[in-house]
Amino acid sequence: MAEAGIEPSVGSAGGSHDNALAETINGLFKAEVFHRRSPWRTFGAVEYATLEWVEWFNNGSLREQIGNIPPAEAEANFCDAPETKAMAA
C-alpha cells in the first residue's frame, strides 16, 4: 500500500475514527445483553443471546437516523433504489 501511496486507515490506530462503528455496536451489545443478563452459565447461552440480539437489531430495532425503520429494511430500500442499480452497472 505504501508503494502505491495508499493510506491504510483514515485515522491513527486507536484514534476516535478507528473501528468506531464496530466499537459502537459492541458497546451496545455489551450494555443491552452481555452485562444485563450475566452471569452466563454456558458458552451456548451467550451464543444464543448474541444471535437473538443481532436478529432484533437488524430486523426489529427502529433507528431514528434512517427514518424509524430497521437497518435490514433500510438496506433493502437502498439496494432496490434505481440509482443504486445504475451505479453498480
C-alpha positions as MATLAB code, in Angstrom:
seq = 'MAEAGIEPSVGSAGGSHDNALAETINGLFKAEVFHRRSPWRTFGAVEYATLEWVEWFNNGSLREQIGNIPPAEAEANFCDAPETKAMAA';
ca = [
       0.000    0.000    0.000;
       2.847    2.373    0.821;
       4.366    1.901   -2.656;
       1.038    2.876   -4.236;
       0.684    5.884   -1.938;
      -2.394    4.446   -0.225;
      -3.017    5.224    3.433;
      -4.007    2.117    5.425;
      -6.538    3.950    7.627;
      -8.466    7.217    7.742;
      -7.119    7.859   11.227;
      -4.378    6.754   13.502;
      -4.558    3.328   15.075;
      -6.575    3.564   18.257;
      -7.888    7.006   17.322;
     -11.515    8.046   17.570;
     -12.252    7.040   13.952;
     -10.505    3.657   14.104;
     -13.228    0.975   14.054;
     -15.757    3.432   15.506;
     -18.808    1.624   14.129;
     -17.692   -1.780   15.370;
     -16.884   -0.361   18.794;
     -20.295    1.317   18.990;
     -22.144   -1.889   18.109;
     -20.027   -3.914   20.542;
     -20.744   -1.379   23.274;
     -24.487   -1.562   22.626;
     -24.410   -5.358   22.760;
     -22.416   -5.407   25.984;
     -24.740   -2.895   27.670;
     -28.028   -4.332   26.401;
     -27.290   -8.060   26.622;
     -23.994   -9.244   27.980;
     -23.810   -7.316   31.260;
     -27.568   -7.182   31.822;
     -28.030  -10.974   31.651;
     -24.853  -12.090   33.397;
     -23.702  -14.330   34.954;
     -23.647  -16.650   31.967;
     -23.779  -20.361   32.723;
     -22.669  -21.715   29.337;
     -20.978  -20.586   26.157;
     -24.066  -21.761   24.265;
     -26.248  -19.358   26.242;
     -24.002  -16.464   25.196;
     -24.105  -17.620   21.563;
     -27.899  -17.865   21.539;
     -28.354  -14.477   23.219;
     -25.971  -12.963   20.660;
     -27.965  -14.415   17.760;
     -31.222  -13.156   19.269;
     -29.818   -9.651   19.716;
     -28.327   -9.457   16.211;
     -31.638  -10.578   14.691;
     -33.535   -7.991   16.754;
     -31.032   -5.224   15.977;
     -31.184   -5.852   12.211;
     -34.894   -6.586   11.852;
     -36.732   -5.233   14.885;
     -34.997   -2.132   16.189;
     -36.243    1.159   14.783;
     -33.391    3.575   14.062;
     -34.271    7.273   14.087;
     -31.243    8.127   11.930;
     -32.669    6.140    8.993;
     -36.331    7.120    9.235;
     -37.553    4.962   12.138;
     -37.151    1.713   10.230;
     -34.985   -1.337   10.985;
     -31.496   -1.494    9.422;
     -32.444   -4.503    7.257;
     -35.321   -2.522    5.720;
     -33.057    0.465    5.058;
     -30.533   -1.803    3.347;
     -33.246   -3.404    1.210;
     -34.561    0.041    0.229;
     -31.064    1.125   -0.747;
     -30.438   -1.991   -2.818;
     -33.805   -1.649   -4.568;
     -33.321    2.033   -5.444;
     -32.942    2.587   -9.228;
     -29.913    4.872   -8.850;
     -28.130    2.200   -6.810;
     -28.522   -0.347   -9.593;
     -27.335    2.135  -12.207;
     -24.219    2.885  -10.166;
     -23.369   -0.811   -9.921;
     -23.713   -1.430  -13.640;
];
